[in-house]
Amino acid sequence: MWFQRFFRKHKIHFLLVLIAIFIWLHVKTDMTYEETFPVDVVSSNTNPEYVVTNHFTKSIPVLFEGTGKNLIALRNTGITILVDFQQTSRNEFVAHLQLNNIKISPPIVNIVPRSFVEKDTLHFSLEQLRYRKVPVVPRIYIKPGPGFTLVGKLSLVPAELTISGPASKIKQIKSVRTDTLSFLDAAQDIAGTVKILDPFSGQVVCSVRMVQYSVNIQQLGERLMQDIPVQIINVPKNVKVSVIPSTISLKITGGVDVLSGITREDVLVYIDYQRYNQALQNALPAMIKIPDNISYSDVYPSHFQIRVESN
């Protein structure tokens, strides 16, 4: 090929050019230059009873001087400046930055920080740190599919958490909320994790960032319950009463697993004698208490007569 013939003919020239470039780079990188680098602000001797409330610069530009080689190496190191909070006042602290507080890790010789490019002071607003335990309010919306029902309430673990931050912010927070989730046409149990929303954009810290949620979805069923005894409460000691009829029937509706465990003893039906007017001999409706997570309908009969006999 023509390129191979050209290279063999002029390879000595290529070698001389490469040597010249190497010498030029060596000379240039040994020369002294100035370059600006970002320096991360790191706090020290912070008072654990106080917290910074204002948004301050987390990184400041600093002008460094050094050889070209060392400045190139500086790009791959960590550069920090310490801010000492030991002399803080109650509400405000002004940090006067010092070049001799700049640290380079790993260290590089012959690198000198020359000046702060923009400013050499940082202003901090301080406030007492407070803690509070608050409930988690879920924003999880579940709509069971046709023929299914939600059994019980949505479960969150943990149901409450601890928040910490400036006292003025903490006293405003009564609860924290989750991210929004929606489940439509649910036909089986639902479980997962959801994020806690950040109140006050980072000024308040939550003890956990995620919570677990779960909910029980069951197939919807119904069941007819008959011959449930009707009781009478608040009867005076000198009065003997009976209720006519003495039993009631109703239909209960709920998750099939829940319904399978319900017996007549789990359904409380009663009439309050104090509501009975003997002169009017009025018929009274029964009060019905059923277990959680089910509903009832088709109550028969709806009213009952009270027969009173004095002892």
NORUR-V936173 format. One record per helix or strand of 2 or more residues. SS is the DSSP state (H for helix, E for strand). FROM is the first residue (numbers start at 1). TO is the last residue. If there is no record, write none. Layout:
ss=<SS,SS>
from=<FROM,FROM>
to=<TO,TO>
This chain:
ss=<H,E,E,E,H,E,E,H,E,E,E,E,E,H,E,E,E,E,E,E,H,H,E,H,E,E,E,E>
from=<2,32,50,59,68,78,92,99,102,112,121,148,160,167,175,190,204,210,239,247,256,264,268,273,284,287,294,303>
to=<29,44,52,67,74,84,96,101,105,116,144,157,166,170,186,196,206,233,244,255,259,266,272,275,285,289,300,310>
